[in-house]
Amino acid sequence: MWCGNYCTTQTEVQRYCNVATKKKAKLAIYVNLVGVIAIISLACLAGIALYAYYDHCDPLKLELIKKSDQLMPFFVMETLSDYPGVPGLFVSCVFSASLSTLSSGFNALAAVTWDDFLSRTNVSKLSESQTKTLSKIVAASYGLLAIGMAFMVGQIGSVLQAAISLSGALVGPLFGVYLLGILCSFANATGVLIGLFSGEFFALWILVGSMLYPPSGIQMATYTDKCPLNFTATAIPVTSQLLVTEPIPTTEPMGLLKLYHIAFLLVPISGFLISASVGIIASLCTGGLNNVKNVNPKYMSILAFKLWPSSCVPNRKPEEENSGFTSGSQSKEHIYSHENLANNILADEKQEKNLGKTIENGYKNGHCINMEMANHNNRIKTTETENGYFTTF
C-alpha cells in the first residue's frame, strides 16, 4: 500500500514536482521512508506493549472501553493521569499529527478538483483572487465531508481497519495501473481502464462484504484474573463468567463468504493483482501489441526490456534513446547536414547555442561533442584540429 501511495497519490507527487532535480526528489523519498519505517515500528511496538500490559486484565472484557481503538488513550490516562498536563499533551500531539496530514490531503483534493474539473468549465475565466477563494471553499467542503465520514467510521468498528481497507481498495488498483504504464509497453487505454475498474470493483466488493458479514476472527487470548481490586471499581464486577477457559466455537465460512473474510491488510494487494492481471489480458486482447514500436522508450522502466521479449517492447532502450547527448537537459532536436560528415547528424539545440553558428566548414569554436547518427546507431565524435575535423566512430 505504501508503494501505491508513493507512486499515485497527489500529495506525494506534488512534493516531487516542487523540488528542483530528480536527485533531490529521490533524496526526499529516502528521508521520508526512514521516517515512515520509524513511525510504523513504534506503532507496532506500542501495540505489543499494550497487549503485554493488559494480558491478564483486559479493559475491553471488563467493559471499561467499548473498542480496541480506545486502548491507547485508556493506557495514557491510567499510567500518566498523576502527571498534570501530560495526558493533554498526548492528545494535542495526536490531533496535530492528524491535522497536518489532513490539511495536505484537502489541499491536494482541491488542486485535483480545479485542474481536472473546474478549469475545463467557465469557472476558469475567474480572476486569480477569485480562483484562490474558490479553491479554499472546495478544500473546506472536503473538510466538512471528512467530518461527516468520521461519524460514520465511528459506527462501523475499528478506525484503523476502516481506513486501511477503504484507502487500500482505491490505491491498490491505481498502483497496478502505474506499473502497467512503466513496465508494459503494450498496455493501451482500453485494457488499463478495464483492469482499473475490475480491481476497484473487486476490492470494494470485498470491503462491503466484510462489513455486512464480519469475520469472527480468532483473537489472542486475554484474561481478567489478575486485575487489581481498585481497577474494576467503575466497571462490572469480576465474576467467574468472565474467566472463560473453554474455546469459543467458530464456524468456517462457506463459498463466497470466504472472500469476505480476507484480512483487511490484503485488500490493497488483491485489488492490485486483479487490476494488473486483468489490464494485461485486456490490453493483449484489444490489440495492444500493434503499437508497441511507437511507444517512446523514455517513458518505460529499464526492467520492461528485461521482463518482456523484444516483440513486446520498443526498439531502443531508454539509455540508447538519450546516448546522443553529453550534457544539459534534452530539448528540441534539429537535423543538420555537412559535407565533411555523414548526413543527418542529430545535435542538441542547447549544444548548438554553445558551439556557435553552423557554416559550411562545420562547427566552430573548437568544442568536442558526442552525436548520434539519425540513420543508424553509430556514435560519432567530432573534434576541430588545425588541419580540419577529425571524426571517429
C-alpha positions as CSV (number, residue, x, y, z in Angstrom):
1,M,0.0,0.0,0.0
2,W,2.9,2.4,0.7
3,C,4.2,1.7,-2.8
4,G,0.9,2.9,-4.2
5,N,1.0,6.0,-2.0
6,Y,4.4,7.0,-3.2
7,C,3.6,6.4,-6.9
8,T,0.0,7.5,-7.3
9,T,-1.3,9.9,-4.6
10,Q,-1.4,13.5,-5.4
11,T,0.1,14.6,-2.1
12,E,3.3,12.7,-2.8
13,V,3.6,13.6,-6.5
14,Q,3.0,17.2,-5.7
15,R,6.1,17.2,-3.5
16,Y,8.2,15.5,-6.2
17,C,7.3,18.3,-8.5
18,N,8.2,21.0,-6.0
19,V,11.9,20.0,-5.9
20,A,14.5,21.2,-8.5
21,T,16.1,18.0,-9.6
22,K,15.3,14.3,-9.8
23,K,18.2,13.6,-7.4
24,K,16.6,15.8,-4.7
25,A,13.2,14.1,-5.3
26,K,14.9,10.7,-4.7
27,L,16.6,12.1,-1.6
28,A,13.2,13.3,-0.3
29,I,11.7,9.8,-0.8
30,Y,14.6,8.2,1.1
31,V,14.3,10.6,4.0
32,N,10.5,10.1,4.2
33,L,10.9,6.4,4.0
34,V,13.2,6.4,7.1
35,G,10.5,8.3,9.0
36,V,7.7,6.1,7.9
37,I,9.6,2.9,8.9
38,A,10.3,4.5,12.3
39,I,6.7,5.5,12.9
40,I,5.3,2.2,11.9
41,S,7.8,0.3,14.0
42,L,7.0,2.5,17.0
43,A,3.3,1.9,16.5
44,C,3.8,-1.9,16.3
45,L,6.0,-1.7,19.5
46,A,3.2,0.2,21.2
47,G,0.7,-2.4,20.3
48,I,2.9,-5.2,21.6
49,A,3.4,-3.2,24.9
50,L,-0.3,-2.7,25.3
51,Y,-1.0,-6.4,24.9
52,A,1.7,-7.3,27.4
53,Y,0.4,-4.7,29.9
54,Y,-3.2,-5.8,29.7
55,D,-2.7,-9.5,29.2
56,H,-4.3,-10.6,32.4
57,C,-6.5,-7.5,33.0
58,D,-8.3,-6.8,29.7
59,P,-10.2,-3.5,29.9
60,L,-12.3,-4.5,26.9
61,K,-13.6,-7.6,28.6
62,L,-14.3,-5.5,31.7
63,E,-16.3,-3.1,29.5
64,L,-14.1,-0.2,30.6
65,I,-13.8,0.6,26.9
66,K,-16.0,-0.2,24.0
67,K,-13.5,-0.6,21.2
68,S,-9.9,-1.7,20.9
69,D,-9.1,1.7,19.4
70,Q,-9.6,3.2,22.8
71,L,-6.8,1.1,24.4
72,M,-4.0,3.7,23.9
73,P,-5.9,6.7,25.3
74,F,-7.1,4.5,28.2
75,F,-3.5,3.4,28.8
76,V,-2.3,7.0,28.8
77,M,-5.0,8.1,31.3
78,E,-4.3,5.2,33.5
79,T,-0.5,5.5,33.7
80,L,0.0,9.3,33.3
81,S,-3.0,10.8,35.0
82,D,-0.9,11.6,38.0
83,Y,1.2,13.9,36.0
84,P,-0.7,17.1,35.3
85,G,-0.7,18.2,31.6
86,V,0.8,15.1,30.2
87,P,-2.4,13.4,29.0
88,G,-3.4,16.7,27.4
89,L,0.0,16.9,25.7
90,F,-0.5,13.4,24.3
91,V,-4.0,14.3,22.9
92,S,-2.7,17.6,21.4
93,C,0.2,15.6,19.7
94,V,-2.3,13.2,18.2
95,F,-4.5,15.9,16.9
96,S,-1.6,18.0,15.4
97,A,-0.2,14.9,13.7
98,S,-3.6,14.1,12.2
99,L,-4.4,17.6,11.1
100,S,-1.1,18.1,9.3
101,T,-1.8,15.1,7.1
102,L,-5.5,16.0,6.6
103,S,-4.6,19.6,5.6
104,S,-2.3,18.3,2.9
105,G,-5.0,15.9,1.7
106,F,-7.6,18.6,1.5
107,N,-5.3,20.9,-0.5
108,A,-4.5,18.1,-2.8
109,L,-8.2,17.3,-3.4
110,A,-8.9,21.0,-4.1
111,A,-6.0,21.1,-6.6
112,V,-7.2,18.0,-8.4
113,T,-10.8,19.2,-8.5
114,W,-9.7,22.5,-10.0
115,D,-7.2,21.0,-12.5
116,D,-9.4,18.1,-13.7
117,F,-12.9,19.5,-13.5
118,L,-13.4,23.2,-12.8
119,S,-10.6,24.5,-15.1
120,R,-12.4,22.9,-18.0
121,T,-15.6,24.9,-17.4
122,N,-16.5,28.6,-17.5
123,V,-15.1,28.9,-13.9
124,S,-11.6,29.1,-15.4
125,K,-12.4,32.6,-16.5
126,L,-12.4,33.9,-12.9
127,S,-9.6,36.2,-11.7
128,E,-6.7,34.9,-9.7
129,S,-8.1,36.1,-6.4
130,Q,-11.5,34.6,-7.2
131,T,-9.8,31.3,-8.1
132,K,-8.0,31.2,-4.7
133,T,-11.2,31.9,-2.9
134,L,-13.0,29.1,-4.8
135,S,-10.1,26.7,-4.1
136,K,-10.4,27.5,-0.4
137,I,-14.2,26.8,-0.5
138,V,-13.6,23.5,-2.2
139,A,-11.0,22.5,0.4
140,A,-13.4,23.5,3.2
141,S,-16.1,21.4,1.6
142,Y,-13.9,18.4,1.6
143,G,-13.1,19.1,5.3
144,L,-16.8,19.0,6.1
145,L,-17.2,15.8,4.2
146,A,-14.3,14.3,6.2
147,I,-16.0,15.3,9.5
148,G,-19.2,13.6,8.3
149,M,-17.3,10.5,7.3
150,A,-15.6,10.4,10.8
151,F,-19.1,10.0,12.4
152,M,-19.8,7.1,10.0
153,V,-16.4,5.4,10.7
154,G,-17.2,5.5,14.4
155,Q,-20.1,3.3,13.8
156,I,-18.5,0.6,11.7
157,G,-15.8,-0.8,14.0
158,S,-12.1,-0.3,14.1
159,V,-10.9,3.0,12.7
160,L,-7.6,1.6,11.5
161,Q,-9.3,-1.3,9.7
162,A,-11.8,1.0,8.0
163,A,-9.1,3.5,6.9
164,I,-6.7,0.9,5.6
165,S,-9.5,-1.1,3.8
166,L,-11.0,2.0,2.1
167,S,-7.8,3.6,1.1
168,G,-6.3,0.3,0.1
169,A,-9.3,-0.5,-2.1
170,L,-8.6,2.6,-4.1
171,V,-4.8,2.8,-4.0
172,G,-4.1,-0.9,-4.8
173,P,-5.7,-0.9,-8.3
174,L,-4.2,2.5,-9.1
175,F,-0.7,1.1,-8.3
176,G,-1.5,-1.7,-10.8
177,V,-2.2,0.9,-13.5
178,Y,1.0,2.7,-12.6
179,L,3.1,-0.5,-13.1
180,L,1.3,-1.3,-16.3
181,G,2.4,2.1,-17.6
182,I,6.1,1.8,-16.9
183,L,6.5,-2.0,-17.4
184,C,4.1,-2.9,-20.2
185,S,4.5,-1.0,-23.4
186,F,1.6,-3.0,-24.9
187,A,-0.8,-1.7,-22.3
188,N,-3.4,0.5,-24.0
189,A,-6.2,2.8,-22.7
190,T,-8.9,0.2,-23.1
191,G,-7.1,-2.5,-21.3
192,V,-5.9,-0.2,-18.5
193,L,-9.5,1.1,-17.9
194,I,-10.9,-2.4,-17.8
195,G,-8.2,-3.5,-15.3
196,L,-8.7,-0.5,-13.1
197,F,-12.4,-0.9,-12.9
198,S,-12.1,-4.6,-12.3
199,G,-9.6,-4.1,-9.4
200,E,-11.7,-1.3,-7.9
201,F,-14.9,-3.4,-8.1
202,F,-13.3,-6.4,-6.6
203,A,-11.6,-4.5,-3.7
204,L,-14.8,-2.5,-2.9
205,W,-16.9,-5.7,-3.1
206,I,-14.7,-7.4,-0.6
207,L,-14.8,-4.3,1.6
208,V,-18.6,-4.0,1.6
209,G,-18.9,-7.8,2.1
210,S,-16.6,-7.8,5.1
211,M,-18.8,-5.1,6.7
212,L,-22.0,-7.0,6.0
213,Y,-20.6,-10.4,7.0
214,P,-17.9,-9.6,9.5
215,P,-15.4,-12.4,10.1
216,S,-15.4,-14.0,13.6
217,G,-11.7,-13.9,13.7
218,I,-9.9,-15.7,16.5
219,Q,-8.1,-13.2,18.6
220,M,-5.2,-13.7,21.0
221,A,-6.4,-14.8,24.4
222,T,-6.7,-12.2,27.2
223,Y,-7.8,-12.6,30.8
224,T,-9.1,-10.7,33.7
225,D,-7.8,-12.9,36.6
226,K,-5.0,-10.5,37.7
227,C,-6.8,-7.2,37.8
228,P,-6.1,-5.1,41.0
229,L,-9.0,-4.6,43.4
230,N,-9.5,-0.9,42.6
231,F,-9.2,-1.5,38.8
232,T,-12.8,-2.6,38.5
233,A,-14.4,0.0,40.8
234,T,-16.2,1.7,38.0
235,A,-16.8,-1.4,35.9
236,I,-18.8,-4.6,36.3
237,P,-17.6,-6.9,39.0
238,V,-15.1,-9.6,38.0
239,T,-17.0,-12.9,38.2
240,S,-16.4,-16.4,37.2
241,Q,-18.4,-15.7,34.0
242,L,-15.5,-13.6,32.7
243,L,-12.9,-16.2,33.3
244,V,-13.7,-18.3,30.2
245,T,-11.3,-21.2,29.8
246,E,-13.0,-23.1,27.0
247,P,-12.5,-22.0,23.4
248,I,-15.4,-20.3,21.8
249,P,-16.8,-22.4,18.9
250,T,-16.3,-20.8,15.4
251,T,-17.8,-21.7,12.1
252,E,-15.8,-21.9,8.9
253,P,-17.2,-19.6,6.1
254,M,-18.5,-21.3,3.0
255,G,-18.5,-20.3,-0.7
256,L,-18.1,-16.7,-1.5
257,L,-18.2,-15.8,2.2
258,K,-14.6,-16.9,2.3
259,L,-13.6,-13.9,0.2
260,Y,-15.3,-11.6,2.7
261,H,-13.0,-12.9,5.4
262,I,-9.8,-11.8,3.6
263,A,-7.6,-9.9,6.1
264,F,-8.1,-6.2,5.6
265,L,-4.4,-5.7,5.1
266,L,-4.6,-7.9,2.0
267,V,-7.4,-5.8,0.3
268,P,-4.9,-3.5,-1.4
269,I,-2.8,-6.4,-2.6
270,S,-5.9,-8.2,-4.0
271,G,-7.0,-5.1,-5.9
272,F,-3.5,-4.6,-7.2
273,L,-3.3,-8.1,-8.6
274,I,-6.7,-8.0,-10.2
275,S,-6.0,-4.6,-11.8
276,A,-2.6,-5.6,-13.2
277,S,-3.6,-9.1,-14.4
278,V,-6.9,-8.0,-16.0
279,G,-5.2,-5.0,-17.5
280,I,-2.5,-7.1,-19.2
281,I,-5.0,-9.6,-20.6
282,A,-7.4,-6.9,-21.8
283,S,-4.6,-5.0,-23.5
284,L,-3.4,-8.0,-25.3
285,C,-7.0,-8.8,-26.4
286,T,-7.6,-5.3,-27.7
287,G,-4.6,-5.0,-30.0
288,G,-2.0,-3.7,-27.5
289,L,0.9,-5.3,-29.4
290,N,0.1,-3.4,-32.6
291,N,1.5,0.0,-31.4
292,V,4.4,-1.3,-29.2
293,K,7.1,0.1,-31.6
294,N,5.5,3.6,-31.4
295,V,5.9,3.9,-27.7
296,N,8.6,6.3,-26.6
297,P,11.1,4.3,-24.5
298,K,12.0,7.1,-22.2
299,Y,8.7,6.6,-20.5
300,M,9.5,2.9,-19.9
301,S,11.4,1.4,-17.0
302,I,14.6,-0.5,-17.9
303,L,13.0,-3.5,-16.2
304,A,10.5,-3.7,-19.1
305,F,13.2,-4.6,-21.5
306,K,14.4,-7.5,-19.3
307,L,10.9,-8.7,-18.5
308,W,9.4,-9.0,-21.9
309,P,10.6,-10.3,-25.3
310,S,11.8,-7.9,-28.0
311,S,8.5,-8.1,-29.8
312,C,6.7,-6.6,-26.8
313,V,9.0,-3.6,-26.2
314,P,10.1,-0.6,-28.2
315,N,13.2,-0.9,-30.4
316,R,15.6,1.1,-28.3
317,K,16.2,1.2,-24.6
318,P,15.9,4.5,-22.7
319,E,19.7,5.0,-22.3
320,E,20.2,4.3,-26.0
321,E,17.5,6.9,-26.8
322,N,19.5,9.6,-24.9
323,S,23.0,8.5,-25.8
324,G,23.4,11.3,-28.3
325,F,23.6,13.9,-25.6
326,T,26.6,14.6,-23.3
327,S,25.4,17.3,-21.0
328,G,22.4,19.5,-20.2
329,S,18.8,18.7,-20.4
330,Q,17.2,17.3,-23.6
331,S,15.5,19.9,-25.7
332,K,14.2,20.3,-29.2
333,E,16.3,18.4,-31.7
334,H,17.5,19.6,-35.2
335,I,18.9,17.7,-38.2
336,Y,22.0,19.1,-39.8
337,S,23.8,18.1,-43.0
338,H,27.5,18.8,-43.6
339,E,29.8,17.9,-46.4
340,N,32.7,16.7,-44.2
341,L,30.4,14.5,-42.0
342,A,27.8,11.9,-42.7
343,N,24.4,13.3,-43.4
344,N,21.6,13.7,-40.8
345,I,23.7,14.3,-37.7
346,L,21.5,14.6,-34.6
347,A,22.5,17.6,-32.4
348,D,21.1,19.1,-29.3
349,E,19.7,22.7,-29.5
350,K,21.4,23.7,-26.3
351,Q,24.8,22.4,-27.7
352,E,24.1,24.4,-30.8
353,K,24.0,27.6,-28.8
354,N,27.3,26.8,-27.2
355,L,29.0,25.8,-30.4
356,G,28.2,28.9,-32.3
357,K,26.9,29.2,-35.9
358,T,26.8,26.3,-38.3
359,I,28.6,27.1,-41.5
360,E,29.7,25.0,-44.5
361,N,33.0,24.1,-42.8
362,G,31.3,22.6,-39.7
363,Y,31.1,23.7,-36.1
364,K,33.4,26.5,-34.9
365,N,34.9,27.4,-31.5
366,G,36.8,24.1,-31.0
367,H,34.2,22.2,-29.0
368,C,34.1,18.5,-28.7
369,I,30.6,16.9,-28.8
370,N,29.1,13.5,-29.0
371,M,26.4,13.0,-31.6
372,E,24.4,10.1,-32.9
373,M,23.6,9.2,-36.4
374,A,19.9,9.6,-37.2
375,N,20.0,6.8,-39.8
376,H,21.9,4.2,-37.7
377,N,23.2,3.8,-34.1
378,N,26.9,4.6,-34.6
379,R,28.2,7.2,-32.2
380,I,30.3,10.0,-33.7
381,K,32.9,12.1,-32.0
382,T,33.9,15.3,-33.9
383,T,36.9,17.4,-32.9
384,E,38.2,20.6,-34.6
385,T,42.0,20.5,-35.2
386,E,44.5,22.7,-37.1
387,N,44.1,20.6,-40.3
388,G,40.3,20.4,-40.2
389,Y,37.9,18.0,-38.4
390,F,38.7,14.5,-37.1
391,T,35.8,12.2,-36.9
392,T,35.8,8.8,-35.1
393,F,33.1,6.1,-35.0
